[in-house]
Amino acid sequence: MANVRVSIDVGDDGVAVITICNPPVNALSTQIIAGLKEKYDEAMGRNDVKAIVLTGEAGRFSGGFDINVFQKVHGTGDISLMPDVSVELVVNTMEDAKKPSVAAVQGLALGGGLELTMGCHARIATPEAQLGLPELTLGVIPGFGGTQRLPRLVGISKAVEMMLSSKPIKSKEGKELGLIDAVVSSEDLLRVSRLWALDIAERRKPWISSLRRTDKLGALSEAREIIKIARQRARQNAPNMPQHQACLDAIEEGIVYGGYAGVLKEAKVFKELVLSSTSKGLVHVFFAQRTTSKVPNVTDVGLKPRRIQKVAVIGGGLMGSGIATALILSNVSVLLKEVNSEFLQRGMKAIAANLRGLATKGKITQAGVDKALSLLKGSLDYDEFTNVDMVIEAVIESIPLKQSIFRDIEKACPPHCILATNTSTIDLDVVGEKTSSQDRIVGAHFFSPAHVMPLLEVVRTEKTSPQVILDLMNIGKTIKKVPVVVGNCTGFAVNRTFFPYTQGAHILLHLGVDLFRIDRIISSFGMPMGPFQLQDLAGYGVALAVGKEFASAFPDRTFPSPLVDLMVKSGRNGKNNGKGYYIYGKGSKPKPDPSVEAIIEESRRLIKIMSSGKPISVSDQEIVEMVFFPVVNEACRVMDEGVVVRASDLDIASVLGMSFPSYRGGIVFWADSVGSGYIFTKLKKWAELYGSFFKPSGFLEERAMKGMPLSAPASTPEHSRARL
Ligand SMILES: C[C@H](O)CC(=O)SCCNC(=O)CCNC(=O)[C@H](O)C(C)(C)COP(=O)(O)OP(=O)(O)OC[C@H]1O[C@@H](n2cnc3c(N)ncnc32)[C@H](O)[C@@H]1OP(=O)(O)O
């Protein structure tokens, strides 16, 4: 591509400005890396060049190594596609050169971008610049020397924190830590950087190679202690993810044997990790998340999102107050409507409490809380709905109530206003049945707590206009959600796909498998908690209501477990009343409650699915499969019916809506790593043994027979009975 290049511009002052240009984030593609080497060689060879300033075009230094290359390596298994940057470019060409380099950093320097700056002899940055090493989020470790140079510039403790958390810092903090040498305005950036480079060349300022520094490393025993603690923490916080320990290995190697040995170790470990399944999953999620914003016939037809300044939220309960919180936090004015002043006050208080919670966790400042609250107004009628751009209804799941609200808001709101509902169970066509505004009716399905959970299902009906979908996607992004456009069906994409999750677990339990073993195994697979603990958390009211919903929509594949009913009868309601499958005490971890065993036995007696009353014997792997393969089976139906635009949207929905482990790439990606044939065979066997709940769908069977991945796009248009 013509606009992908590295340019060199030598001034009268003898400074060569080398600029990376690869829109939009100046990613370090193979071409850019070759260009950097070439321009550096040119600068070294020219007599009129005394020093170098390295920078990025269009206000961004660099978003790091080109992640597309990882994807190519994953697709081909060919690790030789990775260019040799760490030694060849950063050490030999830049850091050990006979002319000094200064990095002029604007916008962002992430991953390989920040690593290039650390190979320079000084770094000048503008105040807003973001500096970070987020490689671990892609299943790898920094691979251009970051594991060695960052500890030498900012000290081991901070470097470990930055790498393991993947969180960037701003220039001001970078300056305090010693990562940045000077913070200047963007107008001054190049001028100051040129002077700085000349000052180094002419020895007015020190010529420092980061890799050779040791002054920030401290005593060996201290360094080892920091790493030991970090290892323990990573084992707890990032189980199943090898990159955390591997990153610490590389840091430790450099501390013990010196920076250069560390660079070599880093390069070796980096290449191994690039080929890991963790990296494959995480890189897939990176691109899949960005692909959700590309919706055929919506985002590719030249429409522009309209500005949404004021939103009315109807209902100040758990969901309504969460949604309102998310909106005001992102500068959108909210009118909160309730039926009486008591409920309104309760809603307003809940919003204030949400904000306080975020402030306590240090996520926003007190000024941020005040600013957000100034955008909130309460209302008991529709008088002020005349100038709202969008309404989000979030009242209880009652069809007549929702229908009457939609009739009212159709009259009260301006004709451009988007009419959205947060229903999770009611058909949108039914919600809007009594209006003549079907084209502006859309689902805005948030997940609880709405101000925290990142997913927003944008539910469209056959009549919702592309403009309305685009507007909702846009406001979703404004409030920092990831909008995924889905079709209108029972449970939409996430709840529909995951309803067999708990069902599968209940079948296993009734086949005699220990409840706490199921939860333990599913947690170690990577879910934040097992299906039973999740039921405790959501409350049994939700479990019963949702169970009924799915039983009537999909009677052929619902397992009629009597257990939740029995739990309620015995006075349990999960976490809400402290008594569920687990016992919940204040401030302590949930403890398995052995007394539920009697209730489970009663449930088993009622349902009698154990053949000759004997528990089945299953391996840990089979437990994972009996819980997740039915989920994959439902995902197949969701894809077949066109409820999602593409398979990878379901991956993102599963990761962000259900906390399916991102390092497994999402539900469909994971299923493909297991293989459609294997899943089909297993489900077929279980269907014969345990009934129709496990019966493989037509879509799965077809893919299995053809040996096709589940994520492959449908080969014929009629394959997909698009519901979108
Ligand atoms: C060897 C080294 O140590 C290894 C590495 O450097 S690994 C890479 C480390 N860098 C990262 O992880 C940063 C990844 N990128 C990001 O976090 C964000 O994209 C960002 C903060 C840079 C910009 O965010 P934002 O402005 O919201 O734009 P965003 O939509 O995410 O990205 C814009 C486009 O750039 C692409 N992009 C971003 N970073 C990229 C990268 N490092 N490589 C390739 N493409 C990249 C995105 O895929 C997207 O493409 P699309 O428009 O075709 O969908």
The ligand as an ORCA input file, in Angstrom:
! r2SCAN-3c Opt
* xyz 0 1
  C       6.703     -7.876     19.628
  C       5.740     -7.015     20.347
  O       6.121     -6.967     21.677
  C       4.384     -7.574     20.184
  C       3.378     -6.489     20.058
  O       3.639     -5.333     19.914
  S       1.791     -7.043     20.077
  C       0.843     -5.589     19.831
  C       0.733     -4.772     21.067
  N      -0.210     -3.744     20.854
  C      -1.473     -3.852     21.240
  O      -1.870     -4.836     21.836
  C      -2.371     -2.715     20.901
  C      -3.584     -3.235     20.189
  N      -4.454     -2.172     19.768
  C      -5.249     -1.504     20.611
  O      -5.280     -1.726     21.800
  C      -6.124     -0.459     20.031
  O      -6.373     -0.811     18.690
  C      -5.516      0.963     20.056
  C      -5.469      1.432     21.516
  C      -4.148      0.950     19.449
  C      -6.400      1.902     19.219
  O      -7.726      1.827     19.660
  P      -8.900      2.516     18.817
  O      -8.496      3.883     18.447
  O     -10.146      2.306     19.616
  O      -9.017      1.739     17.451
  P      -9.305      0.204     17.151
  O     -10.663      0.076     16.555
  O      -8.978     -0.668     18.302
  O      -8.217     -0.074     16.035
  C      -8.275      0.585     14.785
  C      -7.828     -0.392     13.724
  O      -6.434     -0.630     13.925
  C      -6.203     -2.030     13.994
  N      -5.090     -2.243     14.935
  C      -4.924     -1.691     16.150
  N      -3.760     -2.097     16.686
  C      -3.196     -2.911     15.773
  C      -1.988     -3.636     15.739
  N      -1.094     -3.595     16.734
  N      -1.733     -4.392     14.637
  C      -2.600     -4.442     13.616
  N      -3.761     -3.763     13.593
  C      -4.044     -3.004     14.661
  C      -7.503     -2.612     14.516
  O      -7.612     -3.972     14.161
  C      -8.525     -1.754     13.806
  O      -8.659     -2.249     12.501
  P     -10.083     -2.133     11.722
  O     -10.402     -0.682     11.680
  O      -9.802     -2.756     10.418
  O     -11.068     -2.899     12.551
*
